[in-house]
Amino acid sequence: MFDIGAGEFIAIAIVAVLILGPDKLPKAIATVVSWTRTIREQAASARREIVAAAEIDPSVTEDFKSAVRDIGELHPRRLAASILTDDAAGTPKPPAAPGRGGSNGLPDKQQASIFDPDAT
């Protein structure tokens, strides 16, 4: 959720000790933890209520999640990475455009000339 590394966490801890002081810090941490739990419980409750009110079948939501994941795989960076890397694991490459010859969408004659190291 939050991309906080060790350095940022230490900096936040130092600032918290300086602002709150060592005597108030444990109570502040306990308060933040309890707020976090309350918010999570309310979010889960709201989600359950929405699903119940909309009469959504849980299997439909799983299908929707998998469809969204499939769409996420069509991100241009992922597509470029899958096309441009030679993966020995054999990850599937996107299909060629209809009516074209090769796997990269070019006619068979132009397959070998797709990458020119002198042009880069």
N, C-alpha and C positions, 0 to 999 in steps of 0.2 A: 504494500500500500504506500508507505512512505519510504523513500530511498535515503535512509539515514545510515551513514557509515559510522565506524568507530570514532573517527576524528570529530565528526559533527555531534555525536552523542556525548563525548567528553566535553566539548565546548558548551553544549546545552547544560550539562551537569554543573560545570564551573559557574556559569551565569546564574543558574538556579540557586546555588549555594551562596553566591555573592548577594543576590537580591533578597532571598528569603532568610538566609542564615541557617546554620546547622540545626537550630532548635525547632524551626517551623517547617523545615523541608520534609520530614517523614509524614507529617499531617497533610501537607500539600500533595505529596505523591499518592497517599491513600485516597484523597478526595478525587484526584484525576483518574485513578484506577476505578473508583466507584462510578464516576460519571461515564467513563468509557463502557463499563459493563451495562449501565442503564441504557445508554444509547444503542448498544448492540442488541439488547433484549427488545427495545422498542422497534428497531428496524426489522428484526426477525418477526415480531408480532405483526407489524404492518404488512410485511410480505405475505405472511400466512393469511391475514384477513383479506388482502387483495386477491390472492389466489382463490380463497373460498368464495368471495363475493362474485368473482368473474366465472366461477365454476370451471376453472382451467384444470384439465387433466395433467398430472405431473409428468406423464410420458411425453405430452406435447411440449412441455417446457424443455425437457431434455433434448427433444428433436430440434427445437428452436436454438438451444445452446450449441448443438453440434453444427447446425447450419451457419450460425454466426462464426464459429471457429473455422469452418470451411471458407467462409468469405474472408476471414482474417488472413488465411494463407494466400490470398490473391493480392496482398499488399505488394506494391511495385518493388520494394527492396527485397522481399522474400523471393519474388519471381526472378529478379535479376540475379540474386545469389544462387538460386537453384539452376539457372540457365548457365551462368558463367563459371561455376565451380565444377570441377571434375570430382564427383562424389563416388567413391568406390562402393558405398553402401547401396547404391542404386535407387536413390530417391526419385520418385516419378517426376518427369518434366512435363510442362504443359503441352497439350496436343498441338500439332501443327494446324495452321489455318487450312480450311477445306480447299481443295483444288491445288495445293502446293505439294512439291515433291518431298523435301527432306524433313527431318525432325525439328529444324529451327525455322521452318516456314519458307525456306528458299528452294528454288528448283535444284534438282540433283547436281547440275553442272556447277553451281556456285557454292556447294557445300564446303569445299576445301579452302575457299578464299574468304571465309567469314572473318578471320582474325589476321590482321597484318601487324606483326611486331614492329615494323619500321614506321608505322603510322602513329604509334603512341609516343 
